[in-house]
Amino acid sequence: MRVFDQLEREHGLKVVRNGYLRVGHDAEAAEAFARSVEIQRELGVEAAALDPKQVATLVPDMRVDDMSAGLFGVRDGFIDGHLYCSLLAELAQASGAKLSLGSAFLGGELGAGSGVRLSTSTGKIDCDVVVNAAGPWAGIVATRLGSELELVPQRHQACLVHLSRELPYTMPCVVDYCPGSGRLGLYFRHDGPARLVAGLHRDEAPALAADPDDYERLADEEFLETLACELSTRLPGLDEARLAGGWAGLYPATATGEPVVGPLGGVGPMIVACGGGAGIQLSPVLGELVADWVLHGEPLRVSGALALVPG
């Protein structure tokens, strides 16, 4: 969060801080939210546990009679992922990095000394270390470098929701889902005075992985019908809303649901950084971990669940 604050302050990154609200429906969720608030506050993050009445005050159009509690991140919000990546690319180039856009990776072999020689559609590249941060393609990249990486590219869908009126408040990022519950959960957030982005989410990987080079990029009818039903139930005050512009993208998920960062065997030195389905959120800390592995051979600045070594 400090990194995003710095990019906003020094480089004009637009951060929409509309808040993040996770809702629960039983006593267990309420207890978990209270523990989460304690942990976040210890880390300097502003968070609050809300009762149903406070949730209703925050989101007046939402049904709350079946809720036990809410977990609210006051300064949380969202960014434009494309603009964020473009800004990082500009900063990398300003520091001397060379970007090769539109260059397909074909394979790799041992190079001179202990390095790796990469084959691409635009020529050969000799390097000391390969960093595999290819998202849903990370498993394919690992295979082409003589290794294996258990990764499931999950297809997730989302949709624009056009409201019949402008809201007199800013809709927070609302998530009606608790990880590990096994059920499909509704989420929605502000995307303009009279527009939301909404979708359905579960952490559990589907039985079939999507092909990152060939998958359906438009939302399907079954998803849209289920989403419309869930929205009308959770937001009865916005029952005249209409869905438009559904799309699909890929979450590169590991078996544990956690990101994987660290060395992976193959034809030469390779550091992987993938999985978890929250790449943009975690990118600052993942970048630091990758830098540590490349420069020092171990994670120096971060310990815990993120410092995972594949295999």
TIDO-23361 format. One record per residue (C-alpha): x, y, z; residue in one letter. Coordinates in pm, whole numbers, plus 50000, padded with zeros to 5 digits. Last residue first. Layout:
residues N
+-------+-------+-------+----+
:     u :     v :     w : aa :
+-------+-------+-------+----+
:     X :     Y :     Z :  A :
...
+-------+-------+-------+----+
END
This chain:
residues 311
+-------+-------+-------+----+
:     u :     v :     w : aa :
+-------+-------+-------+----+
: 50837 : 47216 : 49450 :  G :
: 50798 : 47590 : 49428 :  P :
: 50972 : 47799 : 49699 :  V :
: 50736 : 48011 : 49901 :  L :
: 50827 : 48345 : 50053 :  A :
: 50471 : 48474 : 50038 :  L :
: 50349 : 48274 : 50336 :  A :
: 50604 : 48414 : 50580 :  G :
: 50916 : 48623 : 50547 :  S :
: 50992 : 48942 : 50361 :  V :
: 51304 : 49157 : 50327 :  R :
: 51577 : 48897 : 50280 :  L :
: 51426 : 48639 : 50041 :  P :
: 51712 : 48409 : 49931 :  E :
: 51971 : 48375 : 49654 :  G :
: 52106 : 48727 : 49714 :  H :
: 52065 : 48922 : 49388 :  L :
: 51810 : 48715 : 49194 :  V :
: 51623 : 48581 : 49499 :  W :
: 51614 : 48926 : 49660 :  D :
: 51492 : 49091 : 49340 :  A :
: 51215 : 48831 : 49311 :  V :
: 51106 : 48897 : 49669 :  L :
: 51099 : 49273 : 49612 :  E :
: 50889 : 49229 : 49298 :  G :
: 50648 : 49002 : 49484 :  L :
: 50611 : 49273 : 49750 :  V :
: 50522 : 49542 : 49496 :  P :
: 50310 : 49305 : 49279 :  S :
: 50080 : 49185 : 49557 :  L :
: 49767 : 49375 : 49458 :  Q :
: 49845 : 49352 : 49086 :  I :
: 49907 : 48977 : 49100 :  G :
: 49606 : 48876 : 49305 :  A :
: 49514 : 48542 : 49145 :  G :
: 49743 : 48351 : 49380 :  G :
: 49984 : 48222 : 49120 :  G :
: 50312 : 48352 : 48982 :  C :
: 50665 : 48464 : 49053 :  A :
: 50921 : 48215 : 48924 :  V :
: 51297 : 48247 : 48941 :  I :
: 51499 : 48055 : 48680 :  M :
: 51868 : 47964 : 48664 :  P :
: 51929 : 47722 : 48374 :  G :
: 51787 : 47433 : 48176 :  V :
: 51534 : 47363 : 48447 :  G :
: 51496 : 47395 : 48823 :  G :
: 51269 : 47650 : 48987 :  L :
: 51386 : 47927 : 49221 :  P :
: 51144 : 48136 : 49425 :  G :
: 50799 : 48289 : 49449 :  V :
: 50470 : 48099 : 49447 :  V :
: 50146 : 48282 : 49519 :  P :
: 49885 : 48108 : 49737 :  E :
: 49570 : 47931 : 49618 :  G :
: 49714 : 47603 : 49746 :  T :
: 49691 : 47424 : 49408 :  A :
: 49824 : 47732 : 49228 :  T :
: 49601 : 47976 : 49040 :  A :
: 49675 : 48190 : 48732 :  P :
: 49349 : 48390 : 48719 :  Y :
: 49231 : 48438 : 48360 :  L :
: 48995 : 48688 : 48199 :  G :
: 48634 : 48701 : 48087 :  A :
: 48402 : 48976 : 47961 :  W :
: 48050 : 49115 : 48005 :  G :
: 47963 : 49446 : 47840 :  G :
: 47614 : 49517 : 47967 :  A :
: 47389 : 49429 : 48260 :  L :
: 47086 : 49637 : 48349 :  R :
: 46988 : 49810 : 48675 :  A :
: 46618 : 49858 : 48752 :  E :
: 46641 : 49654 : 49074 :  D :
: 46879 : 49898 : 49241 :  L :
: 46715 : 49906 : 49585 :  G :
: 46699 : 49526 : 49584 :  P :
: 47081 : 49511 : 49586 :  L :
: 47164 : 49165 : 49728 :  R :
: 46873 : 48974 : 49572 :  T :
: 46869 : 49168 : 49244 :  S :
: 47247 : 49131 : 49219 :  L :
: 47240 : 48754 : 49276 :  E :
: 46971 : 48701 : 49011 :  C :
: 47149 : 48919 : 48755 :  A :
: 47477 : 48736 : 48823 :  L :
: 47316 : 48396 : 48773 :  T :
: 47166 : 48506 : 48440 :  E :
: 47491 : 48666 : 48326 :  L :
: 47695 : 48357 : 48416 :  F :
: 47455 : 48126 : 48232 :  E :
: 47462 : 48353 : 47927 :  E :
: 47840 : 48347 : 47885 :  D :
: 48076 : 48640 : 47938 :  A :
: 48302 : 48714 : 47641 :  L :
: 48670 : 48618 : 47627 :  R :
: 48621 : 48250 : 47542 :  E :
: 48958 : 48078 : 47565 :  Y :
: 49243 : 48010 : 47322 :  D :
: 49596 : 48124 : 47403 :  D :
: 49554 : 48110 : 47782 :  P :
: 49400 : 47760 : 47751 :  D :
: 49157 : 47732 : 48039 :  A :
: 49206 : 47467 : 48307 :  A :
: 48933 : 47210 : 48361 :  L :
: 48818 : 47089 : 48704 :  A :
: 48766 : 47442 : 48832 :  P :
: 49006 : 47583 : 49092 :  A :
: 48858 : 47678 : 49430 :  E :
: 48884 : 48050 : 49502 :  D :
: 48528 : 48135 : 49404 :  R :
: 48398 : 48447 : 49237 :  H :
: 48093 : 48600 : 49075 :  L :
: 48102 : 48938 : 48903 :  G :
: 48017 : 49306 : 48915 :  A :
: 48151 : 49638 : 48784 :  V :
: 47922 : 49926 : 48868 :  L :
: 47785 : 50230 : 48685 :  R :
: 47578 : 50538 : 48767 :  A :
: 47837 : 50772 : 48925 :  P :
: 48128 : 50568 : 48784 :  G :
: 48294 : 50227 : 48829 :  D :
: 48195 : 50158 : 49190 :  H :
: 48215 : 49797 : 49304 :  R :
: 48054 : 49454 : 49289 :  F :
: 48112 : 49105 : 49424 :  Y :
: 47894 : 48794 : 49448 :  L :
: 48019 : 48463 : 49582 :  G :
: 48014 : 48111 : 49440 :  L :
: 48031 : 47860 : 49723 :  R :
: 48320 : 47650 : 49847 :  G :
: 48345 : 47841 : 50175 :  S :
: 48724 : 47837 : 50162 :  G :
: 48757 : 48210 : 50103 :  P :
: 48455 : 48409 : 50230 :  C :
: 48221 : 48569 : 49977 :  Y :
: 47987 : 48864 : 49956 :  D :
: 48258 : 49103 : 49838 :  V :
: 48173 : 49474 : 49815 :  V :
: 48423 : 49720 : 49664 :  C :
: 48271 : 50041 : 49796 :  P :
: 47981 : 50218 : 49622 :  M :
: 48031 : 50594 : 49635 :  T :
: 47728 : 50776 : 49773 :  Y :
: 47432 : 50969 : 49627 :  P :
: 47408 : 50699 : 49359 :  L :
: 47333 : 50810 : 49005 :  E :
: 47014 : 50663 : 48864 :  R :
: 46895 : 50376 : 48643 :  S :
: 47219 : 50188 : 48703 :  L :
: 47438 : 50035 : 48433 :  H :
: 47618 : 49720 : 48545 :  V :
: 47940 : 49624 : 48368 :  L :
: 48028 : 49255 : 48376 :  C :
: 48282 : 49010 : 48510 :  A :
: 48397 : 48657 : 48430 :  Q :
: 48671 : 48430 : 48560 :  H :
: 48857 : 48160 : 48364 :  R :
: 49108 : 47981 : 48584 :  Q :
: 49459 : 47922 : 48452 :  P :
: 49569 : 47629 : 48669 :  V :
: 49937 : 47616 : 48762 :  L :
: 50158 : 47328 : 48865 :  E :
: 50501 : 47429 : 48733 :  L :
: 50725 : 47185 : 48549 :  E :
: 51076 : 47238 : 48412 :  S :
: 51272 : 47226 : 48087 :  G :
: 51261 : 47594 : 47999 :  L :
: 50977 : 47546 : 47751 :  R :
: 50784 : 47374 : 48030 :  T :
: 50838 : 47672 : 48263 :  A :
: 50709 : 47912 : 47996 :  V :
: 50396 : 47700 : 47948 :  I :
: 50332 : 47695 : 48324 :  G :
: 50385 : 48072 : 48347 :  A :
: 50134 : 48142 : 48066 :  W :
: 49852 : 48224 : 48313 :  P :
: 50078 : 48491 : 48468 :  G :
: 50411 : 48512 : 48283 :  A :
: 50627 : 48609 : 48581 :  A :
: 50914 : 48374 : 48492 :  N :
: 51233 : 48556 : 48582 :  V :
: 51528 : 48410 : 48388 :  V :
: 51875 : 48455 : 48536 :  V :
: 52219 : 48524 : 48383 :  D :
: 52090 : 48627 : 48043 :  C :
: 52159 : 48576 : 47671 :  D :
: 51873 : 48678 : 47438 :  I :
: 51828 : 48534 : 47088 :  K :
: 51610 : 48683 : 46814 :  G :
: 51275 : 48846 : 46737 :  T :
: 51049 : 48542 : 46768 :  S :
: 51231 : 48450 : 47086 :  T :
: 51497 : 48198 : 47183 :  S :
: 51646 : 48239 : 47529 :  L :
: 52008 : 48158 : 47610 :  R :
: 52059 : 48087 : 47979 :  V :
: 52354 : 48153 : 48207 :  G :
: 52601 : 47928 : 48387 :  S :
: 52891 : 47978 : 48150 :  G :
: 52773 : 48053 : 47798 :  A :
: 52414 : 47954 : 47744 :  G :
: 52211 : 47659 : 47855 :  L :
: 51892 : 47638 : 47654 :  E :
: 51564 : 47823 : 47624 :  G :
: 51234 : 47821 : 47441 :  G :
: 50996 : 48006 : 47209 :  L :
: 50912 : 48333 : 47385 :  F :
: 50707 : 48557 : 47154 :  A :
: 50820 : 48916 : 47102 :  S :
: 50532 : 49165 : 47080 :  G :
: 50705 : 49401 : 47319 :  L :
: 51079 : 49379 : 47386 :  S :
: 51141 : 49611 : 47679 :  L :
: 51494 : 49723 : 47769 :  K :
: 51564 : 49830 : 48126 :  A :
: 51787 : 50131 : 48187 :  G :
: 51630 : 50300 : 48487 :  S :
: 51405 : 50517 : 48269 :  A :
: 51296 : 50197 : 48096 :  Q :
: 51186 : 50049 : 48428 :  A :
: 50995 : 50365 : 48519 :  L :
: 50813 : 50362 : 48185 :  E :
: 50728 : 49994 : 48221 :  A :
: 50599 : 50052 : 48574 :  L :
: 50375 : 50331 : 48442 :  L :
: 50241 : 50108 : 48164 :  S :
: 50168 : 49835 : 48418 :  C :
: 49969 : 50079 : 48633 :  Y :
: 49784 : 50221 : 48333 :  L :
: 49677 : 49870 : 48228 :  H :
: 49574 : 49773 : 48580 :  G :
: 49351 : 50076 : 48632 :  D :
: 49345 : 50112 : 49010 :  I :
: 49118 : 50001 : 49292 :  F :
: 49020 : 50079 : 49649 :  G :
: 49129 : 50036 : 50007 :  D :
: 49158 : 50332 : 50242 :  R :
: 48876 : 50232 : 50481 :  V :
: 48914 : 49855 : 50463 :  G :
: 48579 : 49735 : 50597 :  F :
: 48499 : 49391 : 50738 :  L :
: 48123 : 49343 : 50772 :  G :
: 47914 : 49152 : 51020 :  A :
: 47632 : 48902 : 51079 :  S :
: 47440 : 48944 : 50755 :  M :
: 47099 : 48803 : 50660 :  D :
: 46909 : 49131 : 50716 :  D :
: 47172 : 49328 : 50520 :  V :
: 47012 : 49395 : 50179 :  R :
: 47209 : 49663 : 49998 :  M :
: 47077 : 49997 : 49870 :  D :
: 47194 : 50195 : 50175 :  P :
: 47561 : 50084 : 50140 :  V :
: 47760 : 50246 : 50425 :  L :
: 47455 : 50299 : 50647 :  T :
: 47342 : 49943 : 50579 :  A :
: 47687 : 49813 : 50675 :  V :
: 47668 : 50011 : 51000 :  Q :
: 47333 : 49851 : 51076 :  K :
: 47471 : 49505 : 50995 :  P :
: 47761 : 49542 : 51243 :  D :
: 48097 : 49668 : 51119 :  L :
: 48455 : 49555 : 51185 :  A :
: 48701 : 49830 : 51095 :  A :
: 49029 : 49869 : 50908 :  A :
: 49307 : 50129 : 50876 :  E :
: 49632 : 49945 : 50801 :  V :
: 49935 : 50011 : 51022 :  G :
: 50047 : 49649 : 51040 :  L :
: 49912 : 49604 : 51394 :  E :
: 49590 : 49761 : 51267 :  R :
: 49564 : 49492 : 50999 :  Q :
: 49614 : 49209 : 51249 :  I :
: 49355 : 49343 : 51492 :  E :
: 49103 : 49405 : 51213 :  V :
: 49153 : 49050 : 51085 :  S :
: 49078 : 48908 : 51429 :  R :
: 48747 : 49098 : 51437 :  A :
: 48665 : 48980 : 51085 :  F :
: 48729 : 48617 : 51182 :  A :
: 48493 : 48650 : 51480 :  E :
: 48219 : 48796 : 51259 :  A :
: 48272 : 48521 : 51002 :  A :
: 48234 : 48251 : 51269 :  E :
: 47918 : 48417 : 51400 :  A :
: 47745 : 48382 : 51064 :  D :
: 47665 : 48570 : 50743 :  H :
: 47977 : 48764 : 50651 :  G :
: 48041 : 49072 : 50440 :  V :
: 48369 : 49197 : 50288 :  R :
: 48380 : 49571 : 50230 :  L :
: 48666 : 49746 : 50051 :  Y :
: 48687 : 50126 : 50044 :  G :
: 48622 : 50375 : 49762 :  N :
: 48985 : 50477 : 49735 :  R :
: 49022 : 50525 : 49357 :  V :
: 49398 : 50530 : 49297 :  V :
: 49519 : 50725 : 48993 :  K :
: 49896 : 50695 : 48947 :  L :
: 50030 : 51051 : 48923 :  G :
: 50401 : 50974 : 48941 :  H :
: 50522 : 51104 : 49278 :  E :
: 50212 : 51097 : 49498 :  R :
: 50022 : 50815 : 49329 :  E :
: 50333 : 50604 : 49286 :  L :
: 50421 : 50666 : 49651 :  Q :
: 50074 : 50570 : 49775 :  D :
: 50087 : 50256 : 49559 :  F :
: 50422 : 50166 : 49716 :  V :
: 50293 : 50232 : 50069 :  R :
: 50000 : 50000 : 50000 :  M :
+-------+-------+-------+----+
END
